[in-house]
């Protein structure tokens, strides 16, 4: 890639990531984009969305492995085990929706982003976090969940940028 093209892409990355309302998302956006080797995806919003969906799939897979390992460990009290079971189910459904979305992004260019299955992933995983409302959330899971939530937020924010050119949802 020519140096001028790389500079243009870097400007686009920074300008786009700056549009996210929350500092946490900005801090996650640039590293997520920088880590991805696919330079052709770094110059447009649909490319960003593809990167974020791909990275979120990997994150969800890691979390599913973590949850299953913890559930099978025999170290959890009954209530935490039940909550981890629910989280595993929620993340499993979210993982499937993310994979479906990735397939659509790669095979059906121009699809309305609001029709992607990713648009329901945040609702699925929020159920997991809500289940812990009266109990302390195990610190390792809280950290993992927060990263997952932020990645999903990047997907939703990028979808909104594509659809209506703003990070907040397009409500008439």
Residue, then its C-alpha position, 0 to 999 in steps of 0.5 A: x500500500x502506498x504511504x499516502x493511501x496508508x495515511x488516508x486509511x489512518x485518518x479514516x480510522x481515527x475520524x470514524x473511531x472518534x465518532x463513538x460517543x463513549x471513550x471506552x469504545x474509542x479506546x477499543x475501536x482503533x486497536x481492533x481495526x489496527x489488529x486486523x490484517x485486512x487493509x481493504x476493510x479499513x477504508x469504509x464503514x462496512x469494512x469496519x463492521x466486518x472487522x468488528x463482527x469477526x472479532x466479536x465472533x472470536x471473543x464470544x467463542x473464547x467466552x463460551x470456552x471459558x464458561x463451559x470450562x468453569x461450569x465443568x470445573x465443579x468449583x462454582x456454587x449452584x447459583x453461579x453455575x446456573x447463571x453461567x449456564x444461562x450466560x453460555x446459552x445467551x452467548x451461544x445464541x449470540x455467537x450463531x447470530x454473529x456467524x450468520x451476520x458474517x456470512x451475509x456481510x461476506x456474500x450479500x454486499x449492500x444488505x441493509x445492516x438493520x436486517x443483520x442478525x447482529x442487531x439482536x445480540x445485545x439483547x441476548x447477552x444483556x440477559x446474562x448480565x441482568x441475571x447477576x443483579x443481586x449477586x456479585x459478578x465473578x471478576x474474571x467474567x465481569x471483565x470478559x463480559x464488558x469486553x464483549x459488550x463493548x465489541x457488540x456496541x461497536x457493531x451497533x454503533x457502526x451499523x448506525x453510522x452506515x444506516x443514518x450517519x450517526x452513532x445513535x440509532x436512527x429514530x425518526 
